[in-house]
Amino acid sequence: MFSEPTRAAPAVRQLRILVVEDNRDVARSQLLLLRALGHQAYLAYDGPAALELAERLTPDVILLDLGIPGLDGWQVAGELRKKHYTKRPLLVAVTGYGGPEDMERSSAAGIDLHLLKPVSPEDLERLLARFGRLLHG
């Protein structure tokens, strides 16, 4: 008797992800989720730390809260887009700011996606899997 082979789950394309979030509980939750999904994840709690870590880590993805201290998320995005990285990170605003003017500011600052909090773990997983496939072929 033969059984049909079981299909393996698709391999996760490991991404290097920088989470920029000033709410430490939310930041830690995102970090744990991302690591559980198989990614390398790092935290920054303010704008200046985000810029320093982005320079050092060259992340594939930056999940960026817009209402952070030091420099806000739009300023961080603008500074990141001025730099000439060999690999441009995907910038994803994860924020409570959802008005049309907020989204226009995000686009003008070079943010690729503007997501409203709370983002479900499933939606985040799908987004990262899609980006991982695009990035790694």
C-alpha positions in Angstrom: 0.0 0.0 0.0 1.3 3.4 -1.0 0.5 6.7 0.5 0.7 10.0 -1.1 3.8 12.0 -0.1 3.2 14.8 2.3 4.1 18.2 1.1 6.5 20.2 3.2 5.5 23.7 4.2 7.1 26.3 1.9 10.5 27.3 3.2 10.5 30.7 5.0 12.9 33.1 3.4 14.7 34.5 6.4 14.7 38.3 6.4 16.6 40.7 8.5 13.9 43.0 10.1 14.3 46.1 12.1 11.2 46.9 14.3 11.1 50.6 15.3 8.5 51.1 18.0 8.5 53.1 21.2 5.9 51.0 23.0 8.1 48.4 24.5 5.4 45.8 25.0 4.3 46.1 21.3 7.9 46.1 20.2 8.8 42.9 22.1 5.6 41.2 20.9 6.6 42.0 17.3 10.1 40.8 17.9 9.0 37.5 19.3 6.5 36.9 16.5 9.1 37.7 13.8 11.7 35.4 15.4 9.0 32.6 15.7 8.4 33.1 11.9 12.1 32.4 11.3 13.4 35.9 10.7 16.3 37.8 12.3 14.6 40.7 14.2 16.1 43.7 16.0 14.6 46.6 18.0 14.9 50.3 18.1 12.8 52.4 20.4 13.4 55.9 18.8 14.4 57.6 15.6 18.1 58.1 16.2 18.5 54.5 17.3 16.6 53.3 14.2 19.0 55.2 11.9 22.1 53.8 13.7 20.8 50.2 13.6 19.7 50.5 10.0 23.2 51.7 9.0 24.8 48.8 10.9 22.4 46.0 10.1 21.3 46.8 6.5 17.9 45.3 7.1 15.7 43.9 4.4 12.5 45.3 6.0 11.9 48.1 8.5 8.6 48.1 10.4 8.4 51.7 11.4 6.0 53.3 13.9 5.5 57.0 12.9 5.0 58.5 16.3 8.4 57.8 17.8 10.6 60.1 19.9 13.8 61.8 18.7 12.9 61.8 15.0 9.5 60.7 13.9 9.0 57.9 11.5 8.6 60.1 8.5 11.9 61.8 9.3 13.6 58.4 9.8 12.2 57.3 6.4 13.4 60.5 4.7 16.9 60.1 6.1 17.1 56.4 5.1 16.0 57.2 1.6 18.8 59.8 1.2 21.4 57.0 1.9 22.7 55.0 -1.0 22.4 51.5 0.2 23.3 48.7 -2.1 20.1 47.0 -1.0 17.2 49.3 -0.3 15.1 48.2 2.6 11.3 47.8 2.4 9.9 50.5 4.6 6.5 49.6 6.2 4.8 52.2 8.4 2.9 50.3 11.2 1.0 53.1 12.8 -2.2 54.5 14.3 -2.0 57.5 11.9 -4.3 56.7 9.1 -5.7 59.9 7.7 -5.2 60.7 4.0 -2.6 63.4 4.9 -0.6 60.8 6.9 -0.5 58.4 4.0 0.5 61.2 1.7 3.4 62.1 4.0 4.4 58.5 4.1 4.5 58.2 0.4 6.5 61.5 0.1 9.0 60.2 2.7 9.6 57.1 0.7 7.6 54.6 2.8 6.6 51.7 0.7 3.5 50.5 2.6 1.3 52.3 5.2 -0.4 49.8 7.6 -2.8 50.7 10.4 -2.4 49.2 13.9 -3.2 46.6 14.9 -1.7 44.5 12.1 -2.7 40.9 12.5 0.1 38.3 12.8 -1.3 36.5 9.8 -1.3 39.7 7.6 2.3 40.4 8.7 3.4 36.8 7.9 1.8 37.0 4.5 3.4 40.3 3.7 6.9 39.1 4.8 6.5 35.8 2.9 5.6 37.7 -0.3 8.4 40.1 0.1 10.9 37.3 0.9 9.9 35.5 -2.3 10.4 38.7 -4.3 13.7 39.5 -2.7 15.2 36.0 -2.8 13.5 34.7 -6.0 
